[in-house]
């Protein structure tokens, strides 16, 4: 059976909870204000696609491929990005909500984030070498055995990172964020 191939299509205001997106390869497609909440997107490939104002919260992403995909103003809560395709994972996130999502053991060298809410996101054993958290809220985010070398947290807020449990050489922090590195010591910084 031939795999479905969709090229340069625009999907606007579609509720995919009623009729799920068909498994296939989507290239140069744009999804605007669509609802994928709790939809199974497993084994679907998105290449050079754009999602704008979409809700993908709690969608299943087993072996989902994201290659050069832009998410802007999207709700991506509770997503298991760690279950996506292991070989292709290139996404850009702009003004998105990713609360309670997981990037466990992912290599995020091809990921960009700007103005995102990352509350309680799991970055355990993630490669964030050189990563920039531009204006991101990291309240409750978990960094455990993560590679944070050269990562830039200067405009990020509310992070707590244990320097003894992560690799942080040459990572950049603002003075106002130093407390997030010392929280486990229960000292007062004024």
C-alpha positions as CSV (number, residue, x, y, z in Angstrom):
1,X,0.0,0.0,0.0
2,X,1.4,3.4,-1.0
3,X,1.9,5.9,1.8
4,X,-0.2,9.1,1.5
5,X,1.8,12.2,0.4
6,X,0.4,15.7,0.9
7,X,2.2,18.7,-0.5
8,X,1.7,22.4,0.1
9,X,-1.8,22.1,1.5
10,X,-3.4,24.6,3.9
11,X,-5.6,23.3,6.8
12,X,-7.5,26.0,8.6
13,X,-9.8,25.7,11.7
14,X,-10.1,21.9,11.4
15,X,-11.0,19.8,14.4
16,X,-8.9,16.6,13.9
17,X,-10.5,15.1,17.1
18,X,-13.6,14.4,14.9
19,X,-11.7,12.9,11.9
20,X,-8.0,12.3,12.7
21,X,-5.2,13.3,10.2
22,X,-4.4,10.5,7.9
23,X,-1.0,8.7,8.3
24,X,1.4,9.9,5.7
25,X,4.0,12.5,4.7
26,X,3.0,16.2,4.9
27,X,5.4,18.5,3.2
28,X,5.2,22.4,3.0
29,X,1.8,22.3,4.7
30,X,0.3,24.9,7.0
31,X,-2.0,24.2,9.8
32,X,-3.8,27.2,11.2
33,X,-6.1,27.2,14.3
34,X,-6.5,23.4,14.1
35,X,-7.3,21.1,17.1
36,X,-5.2,18.0,17.4
37,X,-5.8,17.6,21.2
38,X,-5.3,14.0,22.2
39,X,-5.1,12.9,18.5
40,X,-2.8,10.1,17.5
41,X,-0.1,11.6,15.2
42,X,2.1,8.5,15.4
43,X,4.1,7.5,12.3
44,X,3.2,10.8,10.5
45,X,6.0,12.9,8.9
46,X,5.9,16.7,8.9
47,X,8.6,18.2,6.8
48,X,8.9,22.0,6.4
49,X,5.4,22.5,7.8
50,X,4.0,25.3,10.0
51,X,1.5,25.1,12.9
52,X,0.0,28.4,13.9
53,X,-2.4,28.8,16.8
54,X,-3.0,25.0,17.0
55,X,-3.7,22.8,20.0
56,X,-1.7,19.6,20.0
57,X,-2.0,19.0,23.8
58,X,-1.7,15.3,24.8
59,X,-1.3,14.2,21.2
60,X,0.4,10.8,20.7
61,X,3.8,11.3,18.9
62,X,5.2,7.8,18.6
63,X,7.7,7.8,15.7
64,X,6.3,11.2,14.5
65,X,8.9,13.0,12.3
66,X,9.3,16.7,12.6
67,X,11.8,18.1,10.1
68,X,12.1,21.9,9.9
69,X,8.7,22.5,11.5
70,X,7.6,25.8,13.0
71,X,5.1,26.0,15.9
72,X,3.9,29.5,16.7
73,X,1.3,30.5,19.3
74,X,0.5,26.8,19.8
75,X,-0.6,24.8,22.9
76,X,1.7,21.8,23.2
77,X,1.0,20.6,26.7
78,X,1.9,17.1,27.9
79,X,3.6,16.1,24.7
80,X,6.2,13.2,24.8
81,X,8.7,14.6,22.3
82,X,11.0,11.8,23.6
83,X,8.8,9.4,21.6
84,X,9.2,11.2,18.3
85,X,11.4,9.9,15.4
86,X,14.9,9.5,16.8
87,X,16.7,10.6,13.6
88,X,14.9,13.7,12.5
89,X,13.8,16.3,15.1
90,X,14.1,19.9,13.9
91,X,11.5,22.2,15.4
92,X,11.2,25.9,16.2
93,X,8.9,27.0,18.9
94,X,7.7,30.7,19.2
95,X,5.3,31.9,21.8
96,X,4.2,28.3,22.7
97,X,2.9,26.6,25.8
98,X,4.8,23.3,26.4
99,X,3.9,22.8,30.1
100,X,4.3,19.2,31.4
101,X,6.0,18.0,28.2
102,X,9.0,15.7,28.0
103,X,12.3,15.9,26.0
104,X,13.8,13.0,27.9
105,X,17.2,12.0,26.3
106,X,16.6,14.1,23.2
107,X,19.3,15.9,21.4
108,X,18.0,19.5,21.0
109,X,20.8,20.9,18.9
110,X,18.2,21.5,16.1
111,X,15.6,23.1,18.3
112,X,14.9,26.8,18.9
113,X,12.6,28.2,21.5
114,X,11.5,31.8,22.0
115,X,9.0,33.2,24.5
116,X,7.8,29.7,25.6
117,X,6.2,28.5,28.8
118,X,8.1,25.4,29.9
119,X,6.5,24.7,33.3
120,X,7.5,21.3,34.7
121,X,9.0,20.2,31.4
122,X,11.4,17.2,31.7
123,X,14.8,17.8,30.3
124,X,16.4,14.8,32.0
125,X,19.5,13.5,30.2
126,X,18.9,15.9,27.3
127,X,21.6,17.4,25.2
128,X,21.1,21.2,25.4
129,X,24.7,22.1,24.5
130,X,24.7,25.7,23.1
131,X,20.9,25.9,23.5
132,X,19.2,29.3,24.0
133,X,16.2,29.6,26.2
134,X,15.1,33.0,24.9
135,X,12.5,34.6,27.3
136,X,11.3,31.2,28.5
137,X,9.6,30.4,31.8
138,X,11.2,27.2,33.3
139,X,9.4,27.1,36.6
140,X,9.5,23.5,37.8
141,X,11.4,22.2,34.8
142,X,13.6,19.2,35.5
143,X,17.3,19.2,34.6
144,X,19.0,16.0,35.6
145,X,22.2,14.7,34.0
146,X,21.6,17.2,31.2
147,X,24.4,18.6,29.0
148,X,24.0,22.4,29.5
149,X,27.5,23.4,28.2
150,X,27.4,26.8,26.5
151,X,23.6,27.0,27.0
152,X,22.2,30.5,27.4
153,X,19.8,31.1,30.3
154,X,20.3,34.9,30.5
155,X,16.7,35.8,29.5
156,X,15.1,32.6,31.0
157,X,13.3,32.8,34.3
158,X,12.3,30.6,37.2
159,X,14.8,27.8,36.6
160,X,16.3,25.5,39.2
161,X,19.5,23.7,38.1
162,X,21.7,21.6,40.3
163,X,25.3,22.2,39.0
164,X,26.4,18.9,40.6
165,X,23.9,16.9,38.6
166,X,24.3,18.6,35.2
167,X,27.2,19.6,33.0
168,X,27.2,23.4,33.0
169,X,30.6,24.5,31.8
170,X,30.5,27.9,30.0
171,X,26.7,28.1,30.4
172,X,25.4,31.7,30.6
173,X,23.2,32.9,33.4
174,X,22.0,36.4,34.4
175,X,22.8,37.7,37.9
176,X,19.1,37.6,38.7
177,X,19.0,33.9,37.9
178,X,21.9,32.8,40.1
179,X,19.5,31.8,42.9
180,X,18.2,29.0,40.6
181,X,21.7,27.4,40.7
182,X,22.0,27.6,44.5
183,X,18.4,26.7,45.6
184,X,19.4,23.2,46.9
185,X,21.7,24.9,49.5
186,X,18.8,26.8,51.0
187,X,20.7,30.0,51.3
188,X,19.3,33.5,51.2
189,X,20.5,35.8,48.3
190,X,19.5,39.5,48.5
